[in-house]
Amino acid sequence: MAVFRLRDRTYSVWAHMSKYVTDFTNPFYKKHRDVAVIIPVTNSQSFKSAPHPLSVIYLFIIYLFINSLVICLQCFGTVG
């Protein structure tokens, strides 16, 4: 079994990036010092309740079930 000593022969990507940091920085980036911090409104009145995503799926499944039930009843002549 050969010992490759991969750890000794592998160069760290972070050391490479810190050595050539100018190659990895965006020249068009401008750091704004006067950027305001966005503070969210957390009053209980500002929260809106949205339907649970699964409730829409459940309603669709119920709709399909009722629709197929009506079709079956029409086939047997029980619904006009």
N, C-alpha and C positions, 0 to 999 in steps of 0.2 A: 504494500500500500504506500503510495507516494504522498508525501506531505507537501502541499502546494504553498503554504504560508500566504494565503490570499490576503489576509489582513495586513501583512507587511508590504505587499506589493500593490495594494489598492490605494489610489490617491483619493482623498476626500473631496466630494463635490463642493462642500461648504468652504473648504480652504481655497479651492480654485476660484470660487465666486468672490470671496473676500479679497483675494489677491488681484483680481481683475474686476473690481467693483464698477469701474467706469463703463465696462462693456455691457453690464447688466442693468444700468440705470436708464430711465427714460429722459432724454434730453428736453422733451417738451413739457415735462411735469413742472408745475409751479406751485410751490407750497404756499397756501394762503394762511396768513397768521391771524386774520380777523374773521375767521369763519365762526359763525354763531353755533352754539350747541342746540340741537333740536330736542326740545322737551315735550314729550307726548302729554296729551290731556288725558288724565286718568280718573275723571269724575265718573260716578256710576251712571250719570245721565248720558255720557258720551259713548258708552258701549252699546252696540246694537247686536241683538241676537240673530244669528243666521241659522237656517235649518241645518241639521246634521246632514252630511253628504250621503249617508246611507239611507236617510229617510226618503230622499228622492228616488233611490233605487227601489226601496220597498214599495213606494206608491206605484211605481211603474210595474212592478211584479204583480201587485194586487190588480192593477188595471188590466194587465194581460190575462190574469186568471179569470176575472169577471167577464172579460170579452170572450174568452174561449168557452166559458160556461154558457154564456148566452148563445153562442154559435151551436154548441152541443144541444141545448134545449130547443133551438130552432130546427135542428136536424130531426129530433124526435117529435116535433110538432106540438110541444107543450107551450111554447111562447109564440104569440101571434106575430 
